[in-house]
């Protein structure tokens, strides 16, 4: 992958999303469309963004019983996504069925632990131990289930890469040095994540909310 940066394009208006994607398309390697975008614009919105010509990452985080997730995966075949997410906490059977139902050429990756969570949040949901160990456990489960890789924070990607040499690793919650972290709790810079083994770098607000999104995208690209 020549440019591992995927722009998180979760804008409420489709025309604004298309305009931003067109502006920065020369400096990113793909577009990530999440729940906010998908719920607002559906299949039509995905098709419109796909016309820009970049790979589409559908970050839908499927998490349900295996049969339901398989059906949802089949329903998005027509969109031809390059990457789709499921939750690793859905279990091995769910992940196996998700992968089996995915379209040809679609990588299925499992979300291990949201970058907005920390150990305190884990404890409140009944999960004891630290974030690092939880991510490694779920990554191993995703590997056993036959998925292509996982989503994890930059704090864990080096360790996950160490135990899964040929995995495909998506790192969100990235921030540039000196920038605010917003609602994220476990963040690193794009360069650090790439050096530690990330395959895809998801960048949202540092580009989408920049005064000059093109310059921001170009600057991130230059650090890699």
Phi and psi in degrees as GROMACS dihedral restraints (atoms count N, CA, C in turn):
[ dihedral_restraints ]
;  ai    aj    ak    al  type     phi  dphi    fc
    3     4     5     6     1   -69.3    20    10
    4     5     6     7     1   -39.1    20    10
    6     7     8     9     1  -129.5    20    10
    7     8     9    10     1   111.7    20    10
    9    10    11    12     1   -82.2    20    10
   10    11    12    13     1    -1.2    20    10
   12    13    14    15     1   -79.6    20    10
   13    14    15    16     1   123.2    20    10
   15    16    17    18     1  -110.0    20    10
   16    17    18    19     1   125.4    20    10
   18    19    20    21     1   -78.4    20    10
   19    20    21    22     1   123.1    20    10
   21    22    23    24     1   -77.7    20    10
   22    23    24    25     1   109.0    20    10
   24    25    26    27     1  -109.7    20    10
   25    26    27    28     1    71.4    20    10
   27    28    29    30     1  -106.8    20    10
   28    29    30    31     1    63.6    20    10
   30    31    32    33     1   -97.9    20    10
   31    32    33    34     1   146.5    20    10
   33    34    35    36     1   -70.3    20    10
   34    35    36    37     1   -26.4    20    10
   36    37    38    39     1  -108.9    20    10
   37    38    39    40     1   131.0    20    10
   39    40    41    42     1   -63.8    20    10
   40    41    42    43     1   -38.6    20    10
   42    43    44    45     1   -64.7    20    10
   43    44    45    46     1   -37.7    20    10
   45    46    47    48     1   -67.6    20    10
   46    47    48    49     1   -39.9    20    10
   48    49    50    51     1   -63.3    20    10
   49    50    51    52     1   -44.8    20    10
   51    52    53    54     1   -64.1    20    10
   52    53    54    55     1   -41.3    20    10
   54    55    56    57     1   -63.3    20    10
   55    56    57    58     1   -43.4    20    10
   57    58    59    60     1   -65.6    20    10
   58    59    60    61     1   -44.9    20    10
   60    61    62    63     1   -60.4    20    10
   61    62    63    64     1   -41.3    20    10
   63    64    65    66     1   -66.1    20    10
   64    65    66    67     1   -34.7    20    10
   66    67    68    69     1   -67.0    20    10
   67    68    69    70     1   -39.5    20    10
   69    70    71    72     1  -104.5    20    10
   70    71    72    73     1     3.8    20    10
   72    73    74    75     1   -59.4    20    10
   73    74    75    76     1   -24.8    20    10
   75    76    77    78     1   -76.7    20    10
   76    77    78    79     1   -10.3    20    10
   78    79    80    81     1  -122.0    20    10
   79    80    81    82     1    10.1    20    10
   81    82    83    84     1  -131.1    20    10
   82    83    84    85     1   160.0    20    10
   84    85    86    87     1   -99.4    20    10
   85    86    87    88     1    -9.5    20    10
   87    88    89    90     1  -174.9    20    10
   88    89    90    91     1   176.7    20    10
   90    91    92    93     1  -124.0    20    10
   91    92    93    94     1   129.5    20    10
   93    94    95    96     1  -101.5    20    10
   94    95    96    97     1   124.5    20    10
   96    97    98    99     1  -114.6    20    10
   97    98    99   100     1   121.5    20    10
   99   100   101   102     1  -103.6    20    10
  100   101   102   103     1  -166.9    20    10
  102   103   104   105     1   -60.3    20    10
  103   104   105   106     1   -40.4    20    10
  105   106   107   108     1   -60.0    20    10
  106   107   108   109     1   -47.2    20    10
  108   109   110   111     1   -66.1    20    10
  109   110   111   112     1   -46.0    20    10
  111   112   113   114     1   -65.2    20    10
  112   113   114   115     1   -40.3    20    10
  114   115   116   117     1   -68.9    20    10
  115   116   117   118     1   -29.7    20    10
  117   118   119   120     1   -81.8    20    10
  118   119   120   121     1   -36.6    20    10
  120   121   122   123     1  -122.6    20    10
  121   122   123   124     1   -13.0    20    10
  123   124   125   126     1    58.9    20    10
  124   125   126   127     1  -156.3    20    10
  126   127   128   129     1   -60.4    20    10
  127   128   129   130     1   -39.3    20    10
  129   130   131   132     1   -57.9    20    10
  130   131   132   133     1   -45.4    20    10
  132   133   134   135     1   -63.2    20    10
  133   134   135   136     1   -40.1    20    10
  135   136   137   138     1   -63.0    20    10
  136   137   138   139     1   -44.8    20    10
  138   139   140   141     1   -59.7    20    10
  139   140   141   142     1   -40.5    20    10
  141   142   143   144     1   -64.2    20    10
  142   143   144   145     1   -42.6    20    10
  144   145   146   147     1   -69.7    20    10
  145   146   147   148     1   -36.1    20    10
  147   148   149   150     1   -62.3    20    10
  148   149   150   151     1   -27.0    20    10
  150   151   152   153     1   -62.4    20    10
  151   152   153   154     1   -19.4    20    10
  153   154   155   156     1   -65.9    20    10
  154   155   156   157     1   -26.2    20    10
  156   157   158   159     1   102.3    20    10
  157   158   159   160     1     9.7    20    10
  159   160   161   162     1  -104.9    20    10
  160   161   162   163     1   153.7    20    10
  162   163   164   165     1   -59.1    20    10
  163   164   165   166     1   145.4    20    10
  165   166   167   168     1  -108.9    20    10
  166   167   168   169     1   128.7    20    10
  168   169   170   171     1  -108.1    20    10
  169   170   171   172     1   111.1    20    10
  171   172   173   174     1   -92.3    20    10
  172   173   174   175     1   104.6    20    10
  174   175   176   177     1   -93.8    20    10
  175   176   177   178     1    74.7    20    10
  177   178   179   180     1   -98.7    20    10
  178   179   180   181     1   -11.4    20    10
  180   181   182   183     1    49.2    20    10
  181   182   183   184     1    53.5    20    10
  183   184   185   186     1   -57.5    20    10
  184   185   186   187     1   135.6    20    10
  186   187   188   189     1  -155.6    20    10
  187   188   189   190     1    99.0    20    10
  189   190   191   192     1  -163.0    20    10
  190   191   192   193     1  -170.3    20    10
  192   193   194   195     1   -66.3    20    10
  193   194   195   196     1   153.4    20    10
  195   196   197   198     1   -51.7    20    10
  196   197   198   199     1   -44.4    20    10
  198   199   200   201     1   -64.5    20    10
  199   200   201   202     1   -39.2    20    10
  201   202   203   204     1   -67.6    20    10
  202   203   204   205     1   -42.1    20    10
  204   205   206   207     1   -65.8    20    10
  205   206   207   208     1   -39.7    20    10
  207   208   209   210     1   -61.7    20    10
  208   209   210   211     1   -41.7    20    10
  210   211   212   213     1   -64.8    20    10
  211   212   213   214     1   -39.6    20    10
  213   214   215   216     1   -65.3    20    10
  214   215   216   217     1   -39.3    20    10
  216   217   218   219     1   -63.6    20    10
  217   218   219   220     1   -41.4    20    10
  219   220   221   222     1   -65.7    20    10
  220   221   222   223     1   -32.8    20    10
  222   223   224   225     1   -68.1    20    10
  223   224   225   226     1   -20.7    20    10
  225   226   227   228     1  -102.3    20    10
  226   227   228   229     1     8.4    20    10
  228   229   230   231     1   -52.5    20    10
  229   230   231   232     1   -42.7    20    10
  231   232   233   234     1   -60.5    20    10
  232   233   234   235     1   -23.1    20    10
  234   235   236   237     1   -82.0    20    10
  235   236   237   238     1   -14.3    20    10
  237   238   239   240     1    50.6    20    10
  238   239   240   241     1    52.1    20    10
  240   241   242   243     1   -69.4    20    10
  241   242   243   244     1   148.0    20    10
  243   244   245   246     1   -77.0    20    10
  244   245   246   247     1   -33.6    20    10
  246   247   248   249     1  -141.0    20    10
  247   248   249   250     1   141.1    20    10
  249   250   251   252     1  -135.5    20    10
  250   251   252   253     1   143.9    20    10
  252   253   254   255     1  -107.0    20    10
  253   254   255   256     1   146.8    20    10
  255   256   257   258     1  -129.7    20    10
  256   257   258   259     1   166.8    20    10
  258   259   260   261     1   -91.1    20    10
  259   260   261   262     1   126.1    20    10
  261   262   263   264     1   -60.0    20    10
  262   263   264   265     1   -30.2    20    10
  264   265   266   267     1   -69.1    20    10
  265   266   267   268     1    -6.1    20    10
  267   268   269   270     1   -71.7    20    10
  268   269   270   271     1   -14.4    20    10
  270   271   272   273     1   100.3    20    10
  271   272   273   274     1   165.6    20    10
  273   274   275   276     1   -62.3    20    10
  274   275   276   277     1   -47.1    20    10
  276   277   278   279     1   -61.1    20    10
  277   278   279   280     1   -42.0    20    10
  279   280   281   282     1   -62.4    20    10
  280   281   282   283     1   -43.9    20    10
  282   283   284   285     1   -66.6    20    10
  283   284   285   286     1   -39.4    20    10
  285   286   287   288     1   -61.6    20    10
  286   287   288   289     1   -44.4    20    10
  288   289   290   291     1   -68.2    20    10
  289   290   291   292     1   -34.8    20    10
  291   292   293   294     1   -63.2    20    10
  292   293   294   295     1   -45.0    20    10
  294   295   296   297     1   -65.6    20    10
  295   296   297   298     1   -41.2    20    10
  297   298   299   300     1   -64.6    20    10
  298   299   300   301     1   -31.1    20    10
  300   301   302   303     1   -90.0    20    10
  301   302   303   304     1    -9.8    20    10
  303   304   305   306     1   -68.6    20    10
  304   305   306   307     1   152.5    20    10
  306   307   308   309     1   -71.7    20    10
  307   308   309   310     1   158.9    20    10
  309   310   311   312     1   -60.9    20    10
  310   311   312   313     1   133.2    20    10
  312   313   314   315     1    86.8    20    10
  313   314   315   316     1    -1.6    20    10
  315   316   317   318     1   -96.7    20    10
  316   317   318   319     1   124.6    20    10
  318   319   320   321     1   -84.7    20    10
  319   320   321   322     1   130.5    20    10
  321   322   323   324     1  -105.0    20    10
  322   323   324   325     1   121.0    20    10
  324   325   326   327     1  -123.5    20    10
  325   326   327   328     1   145.9    20    10
  327   328   329   330     1  -101.5    20    10
  328   329   330   331     1   130.7    20    10
  330   331   332   333     1   -73.2    20    10
  331   332   333   334     1   123.3    20    10
  333   334   335   336     1   -87.3    20    10
  334   335   336   337     1   -63.3    20    10
  336   337   338   339     1  -146.3    20    10
  337   338   339   340     1   126.8    20    10
  339   340   341   342     1   -58.5    20    10
  340   341   342   343     1   141.6    20    10
  342   343   344   345     1   -72.0    20    10
  343   344   345   346     1    -6.4    20    10
  345   346   347   348     1   -86.5    20    10
  346   347   348   349     1    -3.2    20    10
  348   349   350   351     1  -106.2    20    10
  349   350   351   352     1   153.2    20    10
  351   352   353   354     1  -135.0    20    10
  352   353   354   355     1  -171.2    20    10
  354   355   356   357     1   -59.9    20    10
  355   356   357   358     1   -36.1    20    10
  357   358   359   360     1   -62.5    20    10
  358   359   360   361     1   -41.8    20    10
  360   361   362   363     1   -65.2    20    10
  361   362   363   364     1   -40.2    20    10
  363   364   365   366     1   -58.5    20    10
  364   365   366   367     1   -47.8    20    10
  366   367   368   369     1   -59.9    20    10
  367   368   369   370     1   -37.3    20    10
  369   370   371   372     1   -68.4    20    10
  370   371   372   373     1   -20.4    20    10
  372   373   374   375     1   -99.5    20    10
  373   374   375   376     1     9.0    20    10
  375   376   377   378     1    89.2    20    10
  376   377   378   379     1     9.0    20    10
  378   379   380   381     1  -100.9    20    10
  379   380   381   382     1   115.6    20    10
  381   382   383   384     1   -90.2    20    10
  382   383   384   385     1   156.5    20    10
  384   385   386   387     1   102.6    20    10
  385   386   387   388     1  -178.5    20    10
  387   388   389   390     1   -95.7    20    10
  388   389   390   391     1   167.6    20    10
  390   391   392   393     1   -62.0    20    10
  391   392   393   394     1   -39.8    20    10
  393   394   395   396     1   -58.0    20    10
  394   395   396   397     1   -48.5    20    10
  396   397   398   399     1   -67.8    20    10
  397   398   399   400     1   -37.4    20    10
  399   400   401   402     1   -64.1    20    10
  400   401   402   403     1   -42.1    20    10
  402   403   404   405     1   -63.0    20    10
  403   404   405   406     1   -44.0    20    10
  405   406   407   408     1   -63.9    20    10
  406   407   408   409     1   -39.3    20    10
  408   409   410   411     1   -61.4    20    10
  409   410   411   412     1   -47.6    20    10
  411   412   413   414     1   -70.3    20    10
  412   413   414   415     1   -33.7    20    10
  414   415   416   417     1   -64.3    20    10
  415   416   417   418     1   -41.3    20    10
  417   418   419   420     1   -63.8    20    10
  418   419   420   421     1   -39.2    20    10
  420   421   422   423     1   -64.3    20    10
  421   422   423   424     1   -41.0    20    10
  423   424   425   426     1   -64.0    20    10
  424   425   426   427     1   -38.8    20    10
  426   427   428   429     1   -62.7    20    10
  427   428   429   430     1   -47.2    20    10
  429   430   431   432     1   -61.2    20    10
  430   431   432   433     1   -35.6    20    10
  432   433   434   435     1   -74.9    20    10
  433   434   435   436     1    -7.4    20    10
  435   436   437   438     1    88.4    20    10
  436   437   438   439     1    15.8    20    10
  438   439   440   441     1   -72.9    20    10
  439   440   441   442     1   168.8    20    10
  441   442   443   444     1   -81.0    20    10
  442   443   444   445     1   -26.9    20    10
  444   445   446   447     1   176.3    20    10
  445   446   447   448     1  -160.3    20    10
  447   448   449   450     1  -140.7    20    10
  448   449   450   451     1   165.7    20    10
  450   451   452   453     1  -105.2    20    10
  451   452   453   454     1   127.2    20    10
  453   454   455   456     1  -149.6    20    10
  454   455   456   457     1   166.4    20    10
  456   457   458   459     1   -77.2    20    10
  457   458   459   460     1   165.7    20    10
  459   460   461   462     1   -64.2    20    10
  460   461   462   463     1   -17.7    20    10
  462   463   464   465     1   -72.3    20    10
  463   464   465   466     1   -26.1    20    10
  465   466   467   468     1  -108.5    20    10
  466   467   468   469     1   -12.9    20    10
  468   469   470   471     1   -62.2    20    10
  469   470   471   472     1   -33.9    20    10
  471   472   473   474     1   -64.2    20    10
  472   473   474   475     1   -42.5    20    10
  474   475   476   477     1   -69.4    20    10
  475   476   477   478     1   -40.7    20    10
  477   478   479   480     1   -63.8    20    10
  478   479   480   481     1   -42.6    20    10
  480   481   482   483     1   -61.6    20    10
  481   482   483   484     1   -33.5    20    10
  483   484   485   486     1   -66.0    20    10
  484   485   486   487     1   -32.6    20    10
  486   487   488   489     1   -96.0    20    10
  487   488   489   490     1   -10.4    20    10
  489   490   491   492     1  -137.9    20    10
  490   491   492   493     1    83.1    20    10
  492   493   494   495     1   -61.4    20    10
  493   494   495   496     1   -37.3    20    10
  495   496   497   498     1  -105.6    20    10
  496   497   498   499     1    20.9    20    10
  498   499   500   501     1   -76.0    20    10
  499   500   501   502     1   166.3    20    10
  501   502   503   504     1  -112.0    20    10
  502   503   504   505     1   118.0    20    10
  504   505   506   507     1  -118.9    20    10
  505   506   507   508     1   121.7    20    10
  507   508   509   510     1  -102.5    20    10
  508   509   510   511     1   126.7    20    10
  510   511   512   513     1  -118.7    20    10
  511   512   513   514     1   113.5    20    10
  513   514   515   516     1   -98.3    20    10
  514   515   516   517     1  -171.8    20    10
  516   517   518   519     1    64.1    20    10
  517   518   519   520     1    31.9    20    10
  519   520   521   522     1   -86.9    20    10
  520   521   522   523     1   142.7    20    10
  522   523   524   525     1  -137.9    20    10
  523   524   525   526     1   147.4    20    10
  525   526   527   528     1   -77.5    20    10
  526   527   528   529     1   153.3    20    10
  528   529   530   531     1   -57.3    20    10
  529   530   531   532     1   131.0    20    10
  531   532   533   534     1    88.7    20    10
  532   533   534   535     1    -1.8    20    10
  534   535   536   537     1   -99.6    20    10
  535   536   537   538     1   155.0    20    10
  537   538   539   540     1   -67.1    20    10
  538   539   540   541     1   155.4    20    10
  540   541   542   543     1   -98.0    20    10
  541   542   543   544     1    -8.9    20    10
  543   544   545   546     1    60.7    20    10
  544   545   546   547     1  -130.1    20    10
  546   547   548   549     1   -92.0    20    10
  547   548   549   550     1    11.0    20    10
  549   550   551   552     1   -91.5    20    10
  550   551   552   553     1   147.1    20    10
  552   553   554   555     1  -116.0    20    10
  553   554   555   556     1   -23.0    20    10
  555   556   557   558     1  -126.4    20    10
  556   557   558   559     1    88.5    20    10
  558   559   560   561     1  -122.2    20    10
  559   560   561   562     1   155.1    20    10
  561   562   563   564     1  -141.2    20    10
  562   563   564   565     1   176.9    20    10
  564   565   566   567     1   -83.0    20    10
  565   566   567   568     1   157.4    20    10
  567   568   569   570     1   -56.2    20    10
  568   569   570   571     1   -41.3    20    10
  570   571   572   573     1   -64.7    20    10
  571   572   573   574     1   -42.4    20    10
  573   574   575   576     1   -63.1    20    10
  574   575   576   577     1   -43.6    20    10
  576   577   578   579     1   -62.2    20    10
  577   578   579   580     1   -41.9    20    10
  579   580   581   582     1   -64.1    20    10
  580   581   582   583     1   -44.8    20    10
  582   583   584   585     1   -62.9    20    10
  583   584   585   586     1   -29.4    20    10
  585   586   587   588     1   -88.0    20    10
  586   587   588   589     1     0.8    20    10
  588   589   590   591     1   117.8    20    10
  589   590   591   592     1     6.2    20    10
  591   592   593   594     1   -65.4    20    10
  592   593   594   595     1   138.0    20    10
  594   595   596   597     1   -90.4    20    10
  595   596   597   598     1   -38.4    20    10
  597   598   599   600     1  -128.9    20    10
  598   599   600   601     1   135.9    20    10
  600   601   602   603     1  -112.2    20    10
  601   602   603   604     1   114.7    20    10
  603   604   605   606     1   -92.5    20    10
  604   605   606   607     1   119.6    20    10
  606   607   608   609     1  -125.7    20    10
  607   608   609   610     1   126.0    20    10
  609   610   611   612     1  -115.8    20    10
  610   611   612   613     1   -89.7    20    10
  612   613   614   615     1   -57.7    20    10
  613   614   615   616     1   -36.0    20    10
  615   616   617   618     1   -58.6    20    10
  616   617   618   619     1   -21.4    20    10
  618   619   620   621     1  -102.5    20    10
  619   620   621   622     1   -53.2    20    10
  621   622   623   624     1   -65.7    20    10
  622   623   624   625     1   -28.7    20    10
  624   625   626   627     1  -105.1    20    10
  625   626   627   628     1     9.2    20    10
  627   628   629   630     1   -72.5    20    10
  628   629   630   631     1   151.9    20    10
  630   631   632   633     1   -60.8    20    10
  631   632   633   634     1   -36.0    20    10
  633   634   635   636     1  -129.4    20    10
  634   635   636   637     1    91.8    20    10
  636   637   638   639     1   -58.1    20    10
  637   638   639   640     1   -35.2    20    10
  639   640   641   642     1   -64.9    20    10
  640   641   642   643     1   -46.3    20    10
  642   643   644   645     1   -63.2    20    10
  643   644   645   646     1   -41.4    20    10
  645   646   647   648     1   -62.1    20    10
  646   647   648   649     1   -45.8    20    10
  648   649   650   651     1   -63.0    20    10
  649   650   651   652     1   -41.3    20    10
  651   652   653   654     1   -64.9    20    10
  652   653   654   655     1   -39.7    20    10
  654   655   656   657     1   -66.6    20    10
  655   656   657   658     1   -39.0    20    10
  657   658   659   660     1   -65.8    20    10
  658   659   660   661     1   -44.9    20    10
  660   661   662   663     1   -56.9    20    10
  661   662   663   664     1   -40.1    20    10
  663   664   665   666     1   -66.1    20    10
  664   665   666   667     1   -28.0    20    10
  666   667   668   669     1   -74.5    20    10
  667   668   669   670     1   -13.5    20    10
